[in-house]
Amino acid sequence: MSSTPALTARQRWTGLAVLVLAVTVVALDATVLSLALPSISETLRPSGTQLLWIGDSYSFVLAGLLVSMGALSDRIGRKKLLLTGATAFGAASLLAAYAPGPGWLILARALLGVAGATIMPSTLSLIRGLFPDDRERATAIGVWGAAATAGAALGPVIGGLLLEHFWWGSVFLLNIPVLVLLLVSGAWLLPGSRDPKPGRWDVLSVGLSMAGVIGVVYAIKEGAAHGVARWEVPVTFLLGAAALTLFVRRQLRLETPLLDVRLFRDRRFTAAVTASLISLVGLSGVIFVVSQYLQLVRGYQPLQAGLAELPAFAGSVAGGLLTARIARRFGARRALAASLLAMGLAAGVLGWLQQDSTYLLLAVSFLVTGTAEGVVYTLGADLVLTAAPADKAGAASAVSETAYELGTALGIALVGSVVGSIYASGLAVPAGVSPEVAARAGESLGAAVETAEGLSPELARPLVASAKDAFVHGMNSAGLLAGALLVGAAALAWWLLRGRPAPTAAEPAEPVEPVEPVEEAPRSERVSA
């Protein structure tokens, strides 16, 4: 990493505040739309598939580009890419706010993903430059992780507040004043940093990584929604897997790879990335489904639904801030595995949730899930930075963020598709309803509630009752699926972090200097199992 003048403590923590702004707005945008989906369904009238794409196109594109943008930040400068991405994020927010149709909104969400991909890895890699001291950096990553998870958890609350008074596009306009503050303060307060010997930015690797990630995720999404019998599902999956295979092989041959895949030889790195990926599959899927459950099944207003999810926000902040202390006390192995296990049990509670279940059950589930996710996300980022050499911080942190966003996209796709499939098969349309209305009601619970408004009470009541029962049944199955994935992730993390963590692949290539053991030893003691 290029040398920068020594910063005072005040400059370092003020710079962290700017980075917190950046990561909060990107994380918030991933979930703020969840409560607006019923309003979007009513206004833009998307199909069930379009509704899923509105929810997850942002995370798909973000996940597909994060590795590429992380490597680009190492090359052109983290601060420069961060401020450029923030400007583009604001422009895409305006496009999304005034989208005239579902196709336009899906495109705008994808452009938000492109811009977000330039922001996320830059924030984490800049932290490494701002805080050379291990203990300070652990605290800074804890604050950063709390901001990321809190932004995601706070999205429904802010979305609900806005939707009480404004139209659904207001959830995107919220980004504008925050981004203006970020641009002004970031240009003034953040130091510049980059890899002094970055090598060339391999465009073919960029294309392969994006094609591979999006192809595989799309195939999983469509397979979960419509089954694997459709020809495009296996074909898209095979093409995506082939692209990822070529990407890995190309990285092993390049002198300056876009992503040093040898980092995965370090068990800390692999455990952190896997834990982040699977934990977000569970969390994002649960938020996506429960936000609709609260409004469409229990009849909550958007603000009520957002406040109902507030325990997840409080827990995520607490978990992120306490991560460094927990890891020092119990070790990374116990902290990571126990947090994933707690998330799995909390998500599994949805398997027994009914229309008239007490809110206390849901609140406890949210609190445990949010707290555990705060620990998993922050500890995962810490382990990733530990394993990576300093001059590749942008590319390595991008892998952590890719796991985060890919988990978010997969969670919405898998859990949403499972719920949609079970809902469609379990919906009983009363006799007398036209085939067109029945087909519309079968797309989603929101569509069923909307179509019922145009029917007679004799037909509307049984249709809505059946739709709610089918949706809750689908949510139960999705909760059990998410819980099983998280319990499996806990077992995997425990196994990967057994014994002494393996050294990173980049370490043998580094000159053996006294400064390296001095920097890494305290960190190893802090995060080793």
PAFI-951113 format. One record per residue (C-alpha): residue in three letters; x negated, y negated, z. Coordinates in nm, 4 decimals. Last residue first. Example, Ala and Ser with C-alpha at 12.3 -4.5 7.8 and 13.67 -1.06 7.14 Angstrom:
% residues 2
> romi,east,north,up
> SER,-1.3670,0.1060,0.7140 .
> ALA,-1.2300,0.4500,0.7800 .
//
This chain:
% residues 529
> romi,east,north,up
> ALA,0.9613,2.0450,1.7846 .
> SER,0.7251,1.7790,1.6563 .
> VAL,0.8726,1.4309,1.6224 .
> ARG,0.6980,1.2302,1.8924 .
> GLU,0.3779,1.4314,1.9126 .
> SER,0.3459,1.4092,1.5363 .
> ARG,0.4000,1.0337,1.5478 .
> PRO,0.1289,0.9939,1.8135 .
> ALA,-0.1139,1.1910,1.5982 .
> GLU,-0.0404,1.0222,1.2643 .
> GLU,-0.1946,0.6802,1.3022 .
> VAL,-0.5103,0.7772,1.4935 .
> PRO,-0.5543,1.0865,1.2779 .
> GLU,-0.5533,0.8647,0.9644 .
> VAL,-0.7763,0.5826,1.0951 .
> PRO,-1.0784,0.8084,1.1446 .
> GLU,-1.1122,0.8643,0.7705 .
> VAL,-1.0851,1.1800,0.5659 .
> PRO,-1.0095,1.0518,0.2186 .
> GLU,-0.6583,1.1510,0.1093 .
> ALA,-0.6128,1.4420,-0.1311 .
> PRO,-0.5819,1.6943,0.1511 .
> GLU,-0.2975,1.4880,0.3019 .
> ALA,-0.0779,1.4707,-0.0056 .
> ALA,0.0664,1.8188,0.0381 .
> THR,0.1944,1.7292,0.3814 .
> PRO,0.0799,1.9331,0.6778 .
> ALA,0.3010,2.2200,0.8033 .
> PRO,0.5045,2.1619,1.1172 .
> ARG,0.3832,2.3534,1.4255 .
> GLY,0.6203,2.6290,1.5310 .
> ARG,0.9774,2.6395,1.4005 .
> LEU,1.1026,2.3303,1.2188 .
> LEU,1.2381,2.5206,0.9190 .
> TRP,1.4267,2.7755,1.1318 .
> TRP,1.6015,2.5212,1.3539 .
> ALA,1.6878,2.3115,1.0479 .
> LEU,1.8415,2.6165,0.8762 .
> ALA,2.0502,2.7091,1.1807 .
> ALA,2.1819,2.3531,1.2083 .
> ALA,2.2553,2.3457,0.8343 .
> GLY,2.4660,2.6612,0.8710 .
> VAL,2.6637,2.4953,1.1486 .
> LEU,2.7115,2.1956,0.9194 .
> LEU,2.8358,2.4038,0.6257 .
> ALA,3.0791,2.5949,0.8508 .
> GLY,3.2230,2.2711,0.9898 .
> ALA,3.2728,2.1250,0.6418 .
> LEU,3.4602,2.4386,0.5319 .
> LEU,3.6732,2.4421,0.8488 .
> GLY,3.7645,2.0769,0.7951 .
> ALA,3.8445,2.1411,0.4273 .
> SER,4.0807,2.4245,0.5182 .
> ASN,4.2658,2.2079,0.7688 .
> MET,4.2793,1.9169,0.5243 .
> GLY,4.4406,2.1429,0.2624 .
> HIS,4.7050,2.2514,0.5121 .
> VAL,4.7612,1.8876,0.6077 .
> PHE,4.8096,1.7994,0.2399 .
> ALA,5.0583,2.0822,0.1806 .
> ASP,5.2629,1.9854,0.4873 .
> LYS,5.2657,1.6181,0.3825 .
> ALA,5.3746,1.7055,0.0286 .
> SER,5.6497,1.9371,0.1559 .
> ALA,5.7903,1.6644,0.3794 .
> VAL,5.7651,1.4065,0.0984 .
> LEU,5.9534,1.6333,-0.1450 .
> PRO,6.2107,1.7396,0.1168 .
> ARG,6.2949,1.3731,0.1954 .
> ALA,6.2921,1.2408,-0.1625 .
> LEU,6.5405,1.4877,-0.3105 .
> GLU,6.8401,1.4237,-0.0820 .
> PRO,6.7278,1.0604,-0.0360 .
> SER,6.7652,0.9994,-0.4127 .
> LEU,6.4452,0.9542,-0.6042 .
> GLY,6.2468,0.6436,-0.7014 .
> GLU,6.0659,0.6136,-0.3697 .
> ALA,5.9704,0.9800,-0.3932 .
> THR,5.7375,0.8975,-0.6817 .
> GLU,5.5183,0.6819,-0.4555 .
> VAL,5.5010,0.9339,-0.1719 .
> ALA,5.4130,1.2107,-0.4188 .
> ALA,5.1478,0.9963,-0.5884 .
> GLY,4.9856,0.9218,-0.2538 .
> LEU,4.9856,1.2912,-0.1667 .
> SER,4.8010,1.3681,-0.4875 .
> GLU,4.8421,1.5019,-0.8432 .
> GLY,5.1411,1.7275,-0.7723 .
> ALA,5.3795,1.4331,-0.7359 .
> ARG,5.3021,1.3256,-1.0941 .
> ALA,5.3702,1.6739,-1.2280 .
> ALA,5.6954,1.6947,-1.0338 .
> VAL,5.8048,1.3540,-1.1653 .
> GLU,5.7405,1.4661,-1.5245 .
> PRO,5.9074,1.8045,-1.4675 .
> SER,6.2255,1.6339,-1.3408 .
> VAL,6.3301,1.6878,-0.9786 .
> GLY,6.6614,1.8741,-0.9477 .
> ALA,6.5273,2.1656,-0.7496 .
> PRO,6.2881,2.0612,-0.4746 .
> VAL,5.9145,2.0535,-0.5471 .
> ALA,5.7208,2.2814,-0.3129 .
> LEU,5.3593,2.1662,-0.2873 .
> GLY,5.1247,2.4447,-0.1732 .
> SER,4.9335,2.4964,-0.4994 .
> ALA,4.8814,2.1228,-0.5572 .
> TYR,4.7779,2.0591,-0.1959 .
> ILE,4.5362,2.3511,-0.1912 .
> SER,4.3646,2.2189,-0.5053 .
> GLY,4.3633,1.8586,-0.3879 .
> VAL,4.2234,1.9473,-0.0445 .
> VAL,3.9492,2.1567,-0.2017 .
> SER,3.8755,1.8820,-0.4550 .
> GLY,3.8511,1.6135,-0.1892 .
> VAL,3.6255,1.8316,0.0258 .
> LEU,3.3993,1.9164,-0.2655 .
> ALA,3.3939,1.5837,-0.4499 .
> ILE,3.4063,1.3534,-0.1480 .
> GLY,3.1417,1.5571,0.0322 .
> LEU,2.9350,1.6019,-0.2817 .
> ALA,2.9209,1.2261,-0.3375 .
> THR,2.8303,1.1515,0.0237 .
> GLY,2.5735,1.4319,0.0322 .
> LEU,2.4214,1.2985,-0.2893 .
> GLU,2.4089,0.9562,-0.1268 .
> TYR,2.2279,1.0734,0.1857 .
> ALA,2.0065,1.3251,0.0052 .
> THR,1.9117,1.0542,-0.2413 .
> GLU,1.8367,0.8222,0.0504 .
> SER,1.5895,1.0717,0.1954 .
> VAL,1.4345,1.1241,-0.1482 .
> ALA,1.4154,0.7464,-0.1925 .
> SER,1.2186,0.7286,0.1325 .
> ALA,0.9533,0.9412,-0.0333 .
> ALA,0.9383,0.7312,-0.3510 .
> GLY,0.9167,0.4038,-0.1587 .
> ALA,0.6688,0.5308,0.0993 .
> LYS,0.4241,0.6513,-0.1631 .
> ASP,0.1368,0.4238,-0.0524 .
> ALA,0.1895,0.5272,0.3109 .
> PRO,0.1472,0.9004,0.2537 .
> ALA,0.4694,1.0964,0.3121 .
> ALA,0.5344,1.3463,0.5947 .
> THR,0.5940,1.0936,0.8690 .
> LEU,0.8176,0.8797,0.6479 .
> VAL,1.0401,1.1815,0.5824 .
> LEU,1.0526,1.2776,0.9504 .
> ASP,1.1631,0.9263,1.0473 .
> ALA,1.4339,0.9180,0.7803 .
> GLY,1.5686,1.2517,0.9064 .
> LEU,1.5608,1.1293,1.2654 .
> THR,1.7725,0.8288,1.1687 .
> TYR,2.0270,1.0269,0.9659 .
> VAL,2.0564,1.3172,1.2080 .
> VAL,2.0812,1.0970,1.5198 .
> GLY,2.3465,0.8659,1.3740 .
> GLU,2.5315,1.1697,1.2360 .
> ALA,2.5508,1.3184,1.5860 .
> THR,2.6998,1.0005,1.7293 .
> GLY,2.9508,0.9625,1.4447 .
> THR,3.0681,1.3248,1.4560 .
> VAL,3.1036,1.3270,1.8346 .
> LEU,3.3039,1.0031,1.8370 .
> PHE,3.5204,1.1001,1.5386 .
> SER,3.6093,1.4400,1.6884 .
> VAL,3.6889,1.2775,2.0218 .
> ALA,3.9160,1.0259,1.8480 .
> LEU,4.0927,1.2996,1.6491 .
> LEU,4.1808,1.4984,1.9596 .
> LEU,4.2881,1.1817,2.1400 .
> TYR,4.5250,1.1007,1.8509 .
> THR,4.7544,1.3798,1.9659 .
> SER,4.8628,1.6209,1.6950 .
> ASP,5.1985,1.5449,1.5299 .
> GLN,5.1041,1.6020,1.1663 .
> GLN,4.8705,1.8875,1.2541 .
> LEU,4.4974,1.9151,1.3269 .
> TRP,4.3715,2.2701,1.3819 .
> GLY,4.1112,2.2900,1.1049 .
> LEU,4.0285,1.9259,1.1690 .
> VAL,3.8517,2.0440,1.4862 .
> GLY,3.5952,2.2088,1.2572 .
> ALA,3.4487,1.8651,1.1901 .
> ALA,3.3646,1.8278,1.5600 .
> LEU,3.2100,2.1759,1.5776 .
> GLY,2.9985,2.1126,1.2710 .
> MET,2.8876,1.7690,1.3883 .
> ALA,2.7782,1.9158,1.7227 .
> LEU,2.5783,2.1854,1.5405 .
> LEU,2.4101,1.9232,1.3234 .
> SER,2.3184,1.7207,1.6318 .
> ALA,2.1851,2.0282,1.8132 .
> ALA,1.9659,2.1270,1.5174 .
> LEU,1.8173,1.7793,1.4763 .
> ALA,1.7521,1.7101,1.8447 .
> ARG,1.6192,2.0578,1.9202 .
> ARG,1.3724,2.0562,1.6329 .
> ALA,1.2780,1.6917,1.6631 .
> GLY,1.1604,1.7222,2.0220 .
> PHE,1.3657,1.7044,2.3424 .
> ARG,1.2462,1.3898,2.5186 .
> ARG,1.0563,1.2150,2.2404 .
> ALA,1.3320,1.2985,1.9888 .
> ILE,1.6064,1.1750,2.2228 .
> ARG,1.4239,0.8467,2.2891 .
> ALA,1.3646,0.7825,1.9184 .
> THR,1.7251,0.8745,1.8332 .
> LEU,1.8953,0.6524,2.0905 .
> LEU,1.9546,0.3559,1.8585 .
> GLY,2.0865,0.5712,1.5753 .
> GLY,2.3163,0.7741,1.7989 .
> ALA,2.4627,0.4665,1.9692 .
> VAL,2.5376,0.2968,1.6382 .
> SER,2.6871,0.6137,1.4917 .
> GLY,2.9034,0.6704,1.8004 .
> ALA,3.0560,0.3240,1.7963 .
> PHE,3.1392,0.3508,1.4258 .
> ALA,3.2833,0.7026,1.4613 .
> PRO,3.4932,0.5818,1.7540 .
> LEU,3.6368,0.3089,1.5237 .
> GLU,3.8225,0.5559,1.2988 .
> ALA,4.1581,0.4712,1.4603 .
> LEU,4.0749,0.1037,1.4117 .
> GLY,4.0575,0.1596,1.0373 .
> ALA,4.3859,0.3496,1.0366 .
> GLN,4.5568,0.0740,1.2322 .
> LEU,4.4199,-0.1852,0.9902 .
> PRO,4.5475,0.0117,0.6903 .
> GLN,4.8971,0.0637,0.8473 .
> TYR,4.9450,0.4069,1.0021 .
> GLY,5.2224,0.6323,0.8704 .
> ARG,5.0991,0.9615,1.0174 .
> VAL,5.0900,1.1467,0.6867 .
> LEU,5.0140,0.8730,0.4330 .
> GLN,4.8061,0.6345,0.6410 .
> LEU,4.6240,0.8566,0.8894 .
> TYR,4.5951,1.1513,0.6515 .
> GLN,4.4573,0.9317,0.3715 .
> SER,4.1742,0.8055,0.5923 .
> VAL,4.1323,1.1621,0.7240 .
> VAL,4.0507,1.2984,0.3784 .
> PHE,3.7769,1.0553,0.2731 .
> ILE,3.6355,1.0315,0.6261 .
> VAL,3.6081,1.4130,0.6547 .
> GLY,3.4454,1.4472,0.3137 .
> SER,3.1986,1.1730,0.3936 .
> LEU,3.0966,1.3342,0.7232 .
> GLY,3.0677,1.6968,0.6110 .
> VAL,2.8761,1.6376,0.2895 .
> LEU,2.6798,1.3713,0.4766 .
> SER,2.5500,1.6281,0.7255 .
> ILE,2.4572,1.8626,0.4390 .
> LEU,2.2323,1.6141,0.2603 .
> SER,2.0716,1.4587,0.5672 .
> ALA,1.9876,1.8007,0.7125 .
> THR,1.8386,1.9226,0.3860 .
> VAL,1.6204,1.6127,0.3469 .
> ALA,1.4960,1.6251,0.7062 .
> ALA,1.4296,2.0005,0.7034 .
> THR,1.2366,1.9765,0.3765 .
> PHE,1.0218,1.6885,0.4995 .
> ARG,0.9468,1.8451,0.8366 .
> ARG,0.8723,2.1762,0.6657 .
> ASP,0.5985,2.0150,0.4586 .
> ARG,0.5800,2.2047,0.1317 .
> PHE,0.8592,1.9751,0.0128 .
> LEU,0.6003,1.7000,-0.0259 .
> ARG,0.4652,1.8985,-0.3196 .
> VAL,0.7533,1.7489,-0.5191 .
> ASP,0.5540,1.4264,-0.5521 .
> LEU,0.8276,1.2209,-0.7158 .
> LEU,0.7731,0.9948,-1.0176 .
> PRO,0.4460,1.1753,-1.0665 .
> THR,0.1070,1.0024,-1.0982 .
> GLU,-0.1241,1.2600,-1.2590 .
> LEU,0.1752,1.4351,-1.4122 .
> ARG,0.1768,1.8154,-1.4300 .
> LEU,0.3647,1.8985,-1.1089 .
> GLN,0.6141,1.6200,-1.1807 .
> ARG,0.6867,1.7730,-1.5230 .
> ARG,0.7667,2.1113,-1.3700 .
> VAL,1.0053,1.9504,-1.1212 .
> PHE,1.1846,1.7490,-1.3912 .
> LEU,1.2079,2.0493,-1.6230 .
> THR,1.3806,2.2446,-1.3450 .
> LEU,1.6111,1.9510,-1.2718 .
> ALA,1.7088,1.9272,-1.6392 .
> ALA,1.7721,2.3027,-1.6548 .
> ALA,1.9931,2.2823,-1.3457 .
> GLY,2.1935,2.0022,-1.5057 .
> LEU,2.2327,2.1924,-1.8319 .
> LEU,2.3328,2.5075,-1.6444 .
> PHE,2.5882,2.3191,-1.4328 .
> THR,2.7347,2.1402,-1.7351 .
> VAL,2.7731,2.4699,-1.9228 .
> PRO,2.9166,2.6495,-1.6186 .
> VAL,3.1842,2.3799,-1.5694 .
> GLU,3.2486,2.2897,-1.9354 .
> TRP,3.3810,2.6366,-2.0173 .
> ARG,3.6735,2.6256,-1.7741 .
> ALA,3.6731,2.9471,-1.5695 .
> VAL,3.4833,2.7848,-1.2825 .
> GLY,3.7947,2.6603,-1.1046 .
> HIS,3.9908,2.3351,-1.1420 .
> ALA,3.8997,2.1154,-0.8443 .
> ALA,3.6056,2.3033,-0.6938 .
> GLY,3.4616,2.3758,-1.0372 .
> GLU,3.5092,2.0147,-1.1444 .
> LYS,3.3182,1.8837,-0.8441 .
> ILE,3.0447,2.1472,-0.8613 .
> ALA,2.9968,2.0812,-1.2334 .
> TYR,2.9832,1.7053,-1.1775 .
> VAL,2.7254,1.7500,-0.9013 .
> VAL,2.5026,1.9657,-1.1222 .
> GLY,2.5206,1.7298,-1.4200 .
> ILE,2.4798,1.4118,-1.2131 .
> VAL,2.1662,1.5394,-1.0392 .
> GLY,2.0061,1.6902,-1.3502 .
> ALA,2.0849,1.4052,-1.5885 .
> MET,1.9499,1.1505,-1.3395 .
> SER,1.6313,1.3440,-1.2697 .
> LEU,1.5684,1.4246,-1.6366 .
> GLY,1.6231,1.0666,-1.7519 .
> VAL,1.3856,0.9207,-1.4930 .
> SER,1.1262,1.1882,-1.5678 .
> LEU,1.1411,1.0924,-1.9363 .
> VAL,1.0902,0.7269,-1.8436 .
> ASP,0.7642,0.7940,-1.6587 .
> TRP,0.6727,0.4799,-1.4686 .
> ARG,0.2973,0.4473,-1.5213 .
> GLY,0.0393,0.4653,-1.2458 .
> PRO,0.1034,0.3129,-0.9062 .
> LYS,-0.2495,0.2242,-0.7998 .
> PRO,-0.2016,-0.0667,-0.5558 .
> ASP,0.1357,0.0764,-0.4391 .
> ARG,0.3525,-0.2206,-0.3517 .
> SER,0.4197,-0.4762,-0.0799 .
> GLY,0.5616,-0.8296,-0.0579 .
> PRO,0.6524,-0.9696,0.2824 .
> LEU,1.0170,-1.0474,0.3679 .
> LEU,1.1115,-1.3768,0.5349 .
> TRP,1.1744,-1.6407,0.2682 .
> ALA,1.3009,-1.4452,-0.0317 .
> GLY,1.4879,-1.2140,0.2067 .
> SER,1.6645,-1.4996,0.3877 .
> VAL,1.8105,-1.6533,0.0727 .
> LEU,1.8868,-1.3274,-0.1076 .
> LEU,2.0335,-1.1575,0.2003 .
> LEU,2.2551,-1.4547,0.2852 .
> VAL,2.3904,-1.4525,-0.0712 .
> LEU,2.4403,-1.0756,-0.0439 .
> VAL,2.6471,-1.1100,0.2734 .
> PRO,2.8607,-1.3849,0.1168 .
> ILE,2.9323,-1.1666,-0.1915 .
> ASN,2.9918,-0.8240,-0.0369 .
> LEU,3.3371,-0.9075,0.1042 .
> LEU,3.4506,-0.9628,-0.2549 .
> PHE,3.4534,-0.5847,-0.2912 .
> VAL,3.7059,-0.5142,-0.0133 .
> SER,3.9080,-0.8091,-0.1444 .
> GLY,3.9941,-0.6101,-0.4579 .
> TRP,4.2570,-0.4150,-0.2582 .
> TRP,4.4889,-0.7147,-0.2218 .
> PHE,4.4810,-0.9409,0.0840 .
> HIS,4.6239,-0.9730,0.4389 .
> GLU,4.6470,-0.6266,0.5963 .
> LEU,4.4125,-0.4951,0.3285 .
> LEU,4.1301,-0.7090,0.4659 .
> LEU,4.1585,-0.5688,0.8182 .
> GLY,4.1871,-0.2120,0.6889 .
> GLY,3.8794,-0.2501,0.4738 .
> ILE,3.6853,-0.3922,0.7665 .
> VAL,3.7803,-0.0938,0.9811 .
> PRO,3.7360,0.1598,0.6994 .
> GLY,3.3857,0.0296,0.6208 .
> LEU,3.2677,0.0256,0.9838 .
> ALA,3.1700,0.3935,0.9709 .
> ALA,2.9541,0.3527,0.6604 .
> GLY,2.8009,0.0308,0.7890 .
> ALA,2.7465,0.1910,1.1295 .
> THR,2.5604,0.4801,0.9675 .
> ALA,2.3307,0.2455,0.7788 .
> ALA,2.2908,-0.0093,1.0589 .
> ALA,2.2189,0.2615,1.3162 .
> GLY,1.9571,0.4086,1.0836 .
> TRP,1.7859,0.0707,1.0473 .
> VAL,1.7907,0.0130,1.4244 .
> GLY,1.6443,0.3596,1.4824 .
> ILE,1.3928,0.3032,1.2033 .
> ALA,1.2803,-0.0126,1.3853 .
> THR,1.2485,0.1744,1.7161 .
> ALA,1.0352,0.4438,1.5539 .
> ARG,0.8301,0.1756,1.3766 .
> GLU,0.7562,0.0049,1.7065 .
> ARG,0.6327,0.3348,1.8527 .
> ASP,0.4227,0.4212,1.5487 .
> ASP,0.2562,0.0808,1.5039 .
> PRO,0.2253,-0.0214,1.1373 .
> PHE,0.5668,-0.1923,1.1466 .
> LEU,0.6337,-0.4260,0.8520 .
> GLY,0.4773,-0.1981,0.5914 .
> ARG,0.6709,0.1080,0.7033 .
> ILE,0.9846,-0.0999,0.7263 .
> LEU,0.9363,-0.2090,0.3650 .
> SER,0.9593,0.1582,0.2615 .
> LEU,1.2989,0.1914,0.4315 .
> THR,1.4472,-0.1200,0.2733 .
> SER,1.3104,-0.0582,-0.0759 .
> PRO,1.4635,0.2904,-0.0861 .
> MET,1.8164,0.1478,-0.0365 .
> ILE,1.8175,-0.1594,-0.2595 .
> THR,1.7380,-0.0436,-0.6144 .
> ALA,1.9839,0.2457,-0.5960 .
> GLY,2.2540,0.0042,-0.4816 .
> ALA,2.2343,-0.1775,-0.8151 .
> VAL,2.2883,0.1417,-1.0151 .
> GLY,2.5634,0.2537,-0.7761 .
> LEU,2.7410,-0.0807,-0.8092 .
> LEU,2.7307,-0.0225,-1.1839 .
> ALA,2.9057,0.3130,-1.1271 .
> ARG,3.1711,0.1422,-0.9144 .
> ALA,3.2296,-0.1073,-1.1961 .
> LEU,3.2711,0.1780,-1.4451 .
> ILE,3.5230,0.3582,-1.2215 .
> LEU,3.7091,0.0298,-1.1722 .
> TRP,3.7278,-0.0342,-1.5461 .
> GLY,3.8640,0.3154,-1.6062 .
> PRO,4.1231,0.2729,-1.3278 .
> GLY,4.2656,-0.0491,-1.4749 .
> PRO,4.2497,-0.4286,-1.4555 .
> ALA,3.9311,-0.4396,-1.2414 .
> TYR,3.9130,-0.7758,-1.0632 .
> ALA,3.7303,-0.6705,-0.7474 .
> ALA,3.5148,-0.4179,-0.9338 .
> LEU,3.3671,-0.6743,-1.1722 .
> LEU,3.2968,-0.9146,-0.8854 .
> SER,3.1200,-0.6390,-0.6906 .
> ALA,2.9080,-0.5622,-0.9996 .
> ALA,2.7748,-0.9203,-0.9971 .
> GLY,2.6923,-0.9031,-0.6263 .
> PHE,2.5112,-0.5722,-0.6636 .
> ALA,2.3076,-0.7132,-0.9526 .
> THR,2.1775,-0.9928,-0.7291 .
> ALA,2.1007,-0.7481,-0.4473 .
> GLY,1.9141,-0.5237,-0.6905 .
> THR,1.6864,-0.8069,-0.7989 .
> LEU,1.6185,-0.8987,-0.4349 .
> LEU,1.5292,-0.5413,-0.3419 .
> LEU,1.3220,-0.4845,-0.6560 .
> LYS,1.1059,-0.7886,-0.5846 .
> LYS,1.0645,-0.7019,-0.2169 .
> ARG,0.9594,-0.3453,-0.2907 .
> GLY,0.7001,-0.4301,-0.5548 .
> ILE,0.6655,-0.3393,-0.9216 .
> ARG,0.5126,0.0079,-0.8783 .
> ASP,0.6199,0.1347,-0.5382 .
> SER,0.9668,-0.0074,-0.6046 .
> LEU,0.9787,0.1871,-0.9328 .
> ALA,0.9146,0.5126,-0.7446 .
> GLY,1.2112,0.4417,-0.5214 .
> MET,1.4148,0.3411,-0.8252 .
> SER,1.3544,0.6767,-0.9921 .
> VAL,1.4266,0.8724,-0.6759 .
> LEU,1.7422,0.6701,-0.6122 .
> LEU,1.8844,0.6961,-0.9641 .
> GLY,2.1007,1.0102,-0.9567 .
> ALA,2.2113,0.9591,-0.5972 .
> LEU,2.3345,0.6065,-0.6673 .
> VAL,2.5093,0.7231,-0.9823 .
> PHE,2.6987,0.9953,-0.7980 .
> SER,2.7584,0.7773,-0.4896 .
> TYR,2.9366,0.5036,-0.6828 .
> SER,3.1262,0.7520,-0.9008 .
> ASP,3.2646,0.9102,-0.5787 .
> GLY,3.5862,0.7359,-0.4793 .
> ILE,3.6912,0.5979,-0.8159 .
> TRP,3.6054,0.9399,-0.9610 .
> LEU,3.8382,1.1103,-0.7117 .
> LEU,4.1187,0.8712,-0.8043 .
> GLN,4.0542,0.9346,-1.1734 .
> THR,4.1016,1.3072,-1.1147 .
> GLY,4.4321,1.2533,-0.9343 .
> SER,4.5516,1.0210,-1.2104 .
> PRO,4.5207,0.6461,-1.1646 .
> ARG,4.8281,0.4247,-1.1154 .
> LEU,4.6449,0.0878,-1.1048 .
> THR,4.8645,-0.0792,-0.8403 .
> GLU,5.0177,0.2100,-0.6408 .
> SER,4.7114,0.4326,-0.6553 .
> ILE,4.4884,0.1338,-0.5726 .
> SER,4.6984,0.0647,-0.2623 .
> PRO,4.6730,0.4299,-0.1530 .
> LEU,4.2960,0.4241,-0.2221 .
> ALA,4.2302,0.1045,-0.0239 .
> LEU,4.1627,0.2919,0.3005 .
> SER,3.8696,0.4783,0.1454 .
> LEU,3.7261,0.1769,-0.0385 .
> VAL,3.5177,0.0576,0.2560 .
> THR,3.3372,0.3930,0.2598 .
> ALA,3.0429,0.3710,0.0170 .
> ASP,3.0494,-0.0086,0.0143 .
> LEU,2.9632,-0.0136,0.3837 .
> ALA,2.6439,0.1795,0.3229 .
> VAL,2.5273,-0.0710,0.0604 .
> VAL,2.6229,-0.3741,0.2731 .
> THR,2.4614,-0.2299,0.5850 .
> VAL,2.1345,-0.1391,0.4123 .
> ALA,2.0804,-0.4937,0.2912 .
> LEU,2.1779,-0.6730,0.6113 .
> VAL,1.9558,-0.4372,0.8124 .
> LEU,1.6682,-0.5255,0.5799 .
> VAL,1.7126,-0.8929,0.6674 .
> ALA,1.7170,-0.8133,1.0403 .
> LEU,1.3971,-0.6104,0.9929 .
> GLY,1.2252,-0.9212,0.8543 .
> THR,1.3233,-1.1061,1.1703 .
> TRP,1.1755,-0.8193,1.3714 .
> ARG,0.8431,-0.8365,1.1882 .
> GLN,0.8213,-1.2163,1.1832 .
> ARG,0.8865,-1.2366,1.5587 .
> ALA,0.6234,-0.9721,1.6314 .
> THR,0.3683,-1.1698,1.4304 .
> LEU,0.2652,-1.0503,1.0877 .
> ALA,-0.0842,-0.9593,0.9741 .
> PRO,-0.1414,-1.0715,0.6161 .
> THR,-0.0562,-0.8128,0.3537 .
> SER,-0.2677,-0.5356,0.2044 .
> SER,-0.1306,-0.3409,-0.0812 .
> MET,0.0000,0.0000,0.0000 .
//
